[in-house]
Each structure stands twice: as structure tokens, then as C-alpha cells.
Amino acid sequence: MHERIRTSLVAVGFLAACAMPVMAQKPASVLSDLMTDVTQVEKKMIDLAKAIPAERYSWRPAEGVRSIGEVLLHVSADNYLLPAMLGTPADASTGIKGDDYKTAVAFENRKMNRDAIIVELEKSFAHLKKSLAGTSDVKLGDKVSMFGQTFTVQQTWILTTTHAHEHLGQMIAYARTNGVKPPWG
């Protein structure tokens, strides 16, 4: 009987020792998950922007709808604007101010060639990721006022990430309509 108890205790001890590293692991924070997601959408968006020929950047599906180049500048503008609304100012050369949406619209309306748009897209994602990386978990519940509404910092980062995905989907449709297959699939 004592041998059975001893064997059982050894088994329980072994299982507990194996479980401790698993229990000690912290689940990924929402910020690290969002960073992973932003990095993935950044790569796809930039790869797709580079795959679309320069002469197609002025293509739009209908009058009054953003062109390919305008969509990419819109994404860039919001990659600067939303972090600026959370306290990470955009580079002064963009003219974008976190408390003035009109400055983002002015940025979107800049006339740039394909290569300049791609450079701006890359810079805007770097700015976005720097701001996201500078956010601590403790700040996620803080309130911010944007677009006449109140959001938490976490909601703002989720909005920022879903915004990029929304326009990635739009760009995939634009590219396919123009005979460009997304380079990743």
C-alpha cells in the first residue's frame, strides 16, 4: 500500500513539475497580438502596392471613389493620425495633427507618384508600430476623444488595425480588377 501511495505521489509531483512552466507562461497581451497583426497587414499592403504598376495608381472603380493611390495615401494618413490622437505626434513633414482630421485629409490629397506613395506607406507603418510598441498594457483602459466619441486606447488600437485590414481587402479587389494577383497567394 505504501508503495502505491509513494508511486502516486511521485506521479503527482512529476505532473506538477511539468505543468509549472505552462502555468508560469503569461498569455500574449492584446498589444502583442495587434503588433503581429499590423506587421502582417503592413507586409501584404506594401507588397501589393509594389505589385501594382505605376500607371494603374490613378485607376478608380467609379467616379467619386478613391483611386488606388488615394487609398494607399488614406491608409498612410490614418497610420499617422490615429497614433497622433493617442499622443504620438506624426512627423511634422506630414502636416498631420492629432486633434485636426482636416490635416489628414490634406495629406491624403497630396499628389505623389507610385514610388513616393510606397515610401510614405512604409514610413506610416513604422510610425504606427512605434506608437503601438510604446503603449503599455496599463494605458489600454484610458479614455480618448476621437471623431466626437469616446474610445478606450484599446478600442483605438483595434480600430486602427481593422482599418488597415479593411483597406487591404479593398486593395486586393482593386488589384484583381486590374489583373494583378496578390504576391502572397
PELINNOR-V913969 format. One record per backbone hydrogen bond with DSSP energy under -0.5 kcal/mol. CO is the residue of the C=O (numbers start at 1). NH is the residue of the N-H. Records with the same first field share a line. If there is no record, write none. Layout:
BEGIN
CO: NH ; NH
END
This chain:
BEGIN
1: 5
2: 6
3: 7
4: 8
5: 9
6: 10
7: 11
8: 12
9: 13
10: 14
11: 15
12: 16
13: 17
14: 18
15: 19
16: 20
17: 21
18: 22
19: 23
20: 24
21: 25
22: 25
29: 33
30: 34
31: 35
32: 36
33: 37
34: 38
35: 39
36: 40
37: 41
38: 42
39: 43
40: 44
41: 45
42: 46
43: 47
44: 48
45: 49
46: 50
47: 51
48: 52
53: 56
54: 57
56: 59
57: 69
59: 68
62: 65
67: 71
68: 72
69: 73
70: 74
71: 75
72: 76
73: 77
74: 78
75: 79
76: 80
77: 80 ; 81
78: 82
80: 84
81: 85
82: 86
83: 86 ; 88
84: 87
87: 89
91: 94 ; 95
92: 95
97: 100
100: 97 ; 103 ; 104
101: 104 ; 105
102: 106
103: 107
104: 108
105: 109
107: 110
110: 112
113: 117
114: 118
115: 119
116: 120
117: 121
118: 122
119: 123
120: 124
121: 125
122: 126
123: 127
124: 128
125: 129
126: 130
127: 131
128: 132
129: 133
130: 134
132: 135
136: 139
137: 140
139: 142
140: 154
142: 153
144: 146 ; 151
146: 149
149: 146
151: 144
152: 156
153: 157
154: 158
155: 159
156: 160
157: 161
158: 162
159: 163
160: 164
161: 165
162: 166
163: 167
164: 168
165: 169
166: 170
167: 171
168: 172
169: 173
170: 174
171: 175
172: 176
173: 177
174: 178
175: 178 ; 180
176: 179
179: 181
182: 185
END
